[in-house]
Amino acid sequence: MDSLLEFLSFTKGIEYLIGIGFLIAFIAFWQLVYGKGKGLVIKIAVLSYMVLAFILLVVSCLNTAPQ
């Protein structure tokens, strides 16, 4: 990173990704606790795919970070 602006932009982007990840994890936890057991396997499968997609998004953003 060559300048302070690039560093701040990159850091803010990572903060947004962490925030979105927390919201997804909180919704998944809420569904597991208060889901009433209906279709629990399907919910867990969908949520695990969402978490996997989020992890891949973060990894791709980190790989394309400015040097």
Buried (B, 14 or more C-beta within 10 A) or exposed (E): EEEEEEEEEBEEEBEEBEEEBEEBBEEBEEBEEEEEEEEEEEBBEEBEEBBEEBEEEBEEBEEEEEE
